Amino acid sequence: MYRSLHGRNIVETAEQLCRRIDERFPDSGLSRVGQETLTVARESVVRAQKLREPYWLLRIAVILVVAALLVSIVTALASVPIKADGVKFYDLIPAVDAAMNELVFFGIAVIFLVSAETRWKRSAALRGLHQLRSIAHVIDMHQLTKDPHSMRSPSQSTPSSPKRMLTPYELARYLDYCSEMLSLISKLSALYVQYLRDPVVLDAVNDVETLAGGLSQKIWQKITVMEMQTEKASSISRPAATTKQQPAEASPGPAAGATERK
C-alpha cells in the first residue's frame, strides 16, 4: 500500500489544498493557480492511468503488419525458380543476397512497429510533464514578490514596488501554500514513470522534480528569514519587559538598624 503513489490520494490532497487557499485568500491569484493545479492533477492521473494500460488496437495493427510482411517474404522465396538439373552455386548468390536484404528491412520494420506503442506513450507523458513544468514556473512567479525583508521596512518602498498587503502570518501561509503546490507537482510527475519504464521520460521527470525542489527551497529560505526576524523581535522586547516589571530592592527599615545597634 505504501510502496507506490495513488493518483486518487494526490487529487484529494490537491482538492483540500484548494479549499484551504480559498478560505485564506479568496478571489486571489494564488487561488486561481490552485484551481489550475487541481485541474492538471486530475488530467495527469487519467493520463498516467492510460499509460499503464496496453494499446490493444495498436498492438493488433502491429501484429497484422508483421504477419503481412512474413507472408510477402515467404511468397517471394517460394517464387524463386528451381531448374530441373539442379541449382548451381552462382545461381544461389542473387537469391541469398535478396533474402538478406529482405531480412534486414523486415527486422527494422518489426523494431519500428513494436516500439510504436512506447513512443506513443512517451509522447503523451512528455506533454503532461511539460504542463507540470509550466505550472511550477507560474507558482514561482506568484511568490516572487513576497519578500520578507520588505515587512521590516515598508517605508522604504519605491513607487514601483509591488503592493504588500499581507501580515507576517499571512505571508508565511502564502509561501507555505506555494511550497505545497510545488510538492504536488513533483508527486504528479513521478506518476508518469511508476508504470512506464522509459529512460527519456525518467530524465524528464527528474528535471521536473529538480525544478520543483529548487523552487521550494527558495520559498523555505524566505520562511526561515521570517522566523528569524520574529524570534529576534521577540528576544529584543522580552528583556525590556522583564526589566520594567522587576521590583526595586527594599531598603533596611528602622527595626533592622536597631537590631544592628544591639
N, C-alpha and C positions, 0 to 999 in steps of 0.2 A: 504493500500500500504506500509506503514512504520511499520507494525506490524509483519512482517516476513522477513526472508532472501531470496533473489532471487539469485539462483546459476548463472544465466547469468550475473548479475552485478558483482558478485565476480570474474568470469572468465575475464570479461572486465577489471576490476581493475588489475588483475594479468598480463594481456597482456600489459597494459600500463606501469606497473612497470618493466616488462622485457625490454621494449623499452628504458625506462629511464636508466636502468642499462647498457644496451648495448651501449648507446650513451655516457655514462660517463666512463665506464670501459669495452671497447670492448675486446673480447677474454680473459676474466679473469675467474677465478674460480667462482666468485660471479655471473657472467653472466650465467654460466652453471647451477649453483644452481637455479637461477631464472627460467631458462627454464624447469628444472625438477619440480620446484614448480608449474609452469603453467600446465605441463602435469598431475601432481597429482590433481590439481584443477579441470581440465576437467573430469578426471576419478571419482573424488569424487562427482561432480554434477550429473553425469549419475548414479552412484551407489545410491545416496540419492534419486533420482527420482524413481528408481526401487523399493526402499524400501517403497515408498508411494503407489505403485500400488499393487493390490492383486495378488497372485499367483493362477490363476484360475485352472491350471492343478493339482496343489497340493490339492486345495480345492475339486475339483471333485473326486480325488482319495480318499480323506478322507471320503467324503460322501458315496462313493461306499463301502468302507471297513466297515464303521459303519452300513450301510444297510445290508451287508452280515452277520455281527455279530448278528444283530437283527433277521434276518431270521433263523440263526442257533439256537438261543435261543428259538425262538417260535417253531421251529421244534422239539427241544429236549423236551420242555414241552408238546407238543402235542403227543409225543411218549410214555408218561407215561401211563402204563396200568391201566385201571379202572375196578375193579371187578363188577360183576353184583349185588352182595349182598351188595354193598356199600363200602365206604372207611373207614378203621379203622384209629384211631389216630396214632398208631405206624407205620402205613404204610406211613403216610404223612411226618414223620420225615426225612427219607433219601431224599425225593423229595425236601422238603423245604431247607435242607442243601445244596443239589446240586444247587438249584436255587440261594441261597445266594452267593455261590462261583462264579457262573456264572455272577451274577450282579456285584460283586466286580471286577472281571477280566475285565468285559465289561466296567465298569467305568474307570478303569486305562487305558485301551486301548483307550477309547474315549478322555481322557485328553491328553494322549501322542500324538494322531493323531491331535487333534485340535491345540495343541501348537507347532506342527511341523513347521508351517509357521513362527511363531515368532522366533523359534530357528534358522531357516534358515536365516531369515533376521538379527538376532543378529550376527550370524557368519560372514555374509557379512559386516556388519557395523564394527565389531571389526577388520577385515582385513584392511579396509580402514583407521581406526583410527591408526592402527599400522604403516601404511605408513606415515601418518601425523606426528606421534611422531618421526619417524626416520628422516624425513626431518627437523624437528625442531632442532634435535641434529646436523645435518650436517650444518645448518645455524650457530649454535653456534660455531662450530669448525672453521668456516671461520672468525669470528670476534674475536676469542680467542687471537690471537697475535697482534691485533690492540690496542696497549697500548698508551694512550695519554701522559703518563709521559715520554715515550721514545722520544717524539718530543722535549722535553725541553733540554735533554742532550744526543744527538746522539753520542757524542764522547766516552761515557762510555759503548758502546756496546761491547760485547764479540764476539769471533769468532763463537760461536754457536747461537748468537742472530739472529732472523729472519730479513730478509731484509725489511726495511721500506722505500718505495719509494713514499709514499703519502704525499702531503702537508696537513696542518691542515684542510683546507676547503674540500679537497678530502676525508680525513679520516672521517670528520663529515658526509659527504654524504654517505660514505660506511656504516657507522654504522646506519645511518637513513634507508638505504635500507634494512639492516638486520632486523631492528625493524618492518618495514612494512611487510616483508615476514612472520615474526612470527605472526603478526596480522592477515594476511590472513589465516595462518594455524589454528588459533583459530576460525575464522569465518567458515572455511570449516568443522571443527569438529562439530560445532553447527548445521550444516545442517542435520546431522545424527539423531538427536533427535527432529527435528522440526515436523516430521510426524511419528516417531517410538517411542511409549511410552513403553520403556523397561528400567527397573532400572539398569541392567548391562551395557547397552550402555550409559546410562546417567552418571554413575560413570566413565566410560572410557573417555567420553567427558570432564567431569570436570577435570580429570587428565591431558588431553592434554591442556586444557585451562590454568590450573595452571602452567604447564611446560612452555608454550609459554609466559605467563605473567611474570614468574620469569626470563626467559632469556632476555626478552625485558627490564625488569627493570635494569638488569646488563648493557645492552647497553646504556640506557639513563643515567646511572651513569657515564659512560665514556664520553658521550656527555656533561654532566654538568661539569665535570672536565675540559674538553677542553674550554668551555665557561668561566669558572672561570680563567683559565690561560690567555685567550685572554684579558679579562677585566683587569686583574692585569697588564699585559704587557702594555696595552694602558694607564692605570692610572699612571704608572711609567714614561712613555715617555711624557705625556701631561704636567705636571708641569715643566719639564725641558725645553720644547719648549716655554712655557709661560714666564719663567724667562729670556730666551735668547732674546726674542723679546721685553721685557719691556724697554722703553726709559729711559735714565738717567735724573735725576731731574736737571732742569736748574738753574744755579747759578744766583744771582741777578746782573744785569748789572750796569754800572756806573750811568745810569739815576735813578735807584732805590736808589742808595746811595746818590745822590744829593738831591733827594726828602726828604729822611730822615733827611739830614742835614738842610734842610729848616724847 
